[in-house]
Amino acid sequence: MKQALIIAIDGPSGVGKSTLSRRLAKKLNYVNIDTGAMYRSVALAAHRAGIAPDDEASLSALCLRIEIRFVRQDEMERVLLNGEDVSEAIRTPEISLLSSRVSAHPVVRRALVELQRELGRNGGVVLEGRDIGTVVFPGADVKFFLAASAAERGRRRWLELRDKGLDVDLERTIEEVEARDAADTQRTHAPLRQAQDAVCIDTTHLDIDQVLERMLEVVAQSRLQDVNLKETPAS
């Protein structure tokens, strides 16, 4: 039976990709590859090296000499940059802003796509992003595309910001989600789209546990199909 699957999770912002990727990986005892954390790690390395976020040549060279790995320690997933645990260092507001600028460069995206493929090629991984099932691993064993209405995703974001004590407007937040959707789907390089063979799950009226249960069912079914194919004699 095939054990080490490559699982791709794609979808727009606000559908719960990060949370579900972590929880699914934990359930399966897989490694969760947070592609966003990879771009943040490049931004942190660039910041430490004094590389400007618009210096494409230096960023390209940087991507070739750094090492990014993901490990699980004490039930927590950690991000290692050149062997250093940078899980907290990459989450600062400064690095978040730098990450957005750094990730805009095609050379950086190409380098990290290759690294993502290297990290996941042996299976036993869950990767989440916007182009995992279409660009990074078009041959992934299981593909999910998570969806939800813009209104619901905006509401979730609004609640998240409000819980942090920020004074935010619901309608404005929904508009920002819609603008992000337009940018993601219309960009030239690796636009957001659902792979033809992806299982689409609309999370609008589902909680995290319900979505996770559905994902685990799909993974189990994929494994069963693999067993049946192996046991079916050739004609």
Disulfide bonds with the S-S distance in Angstrom:
none
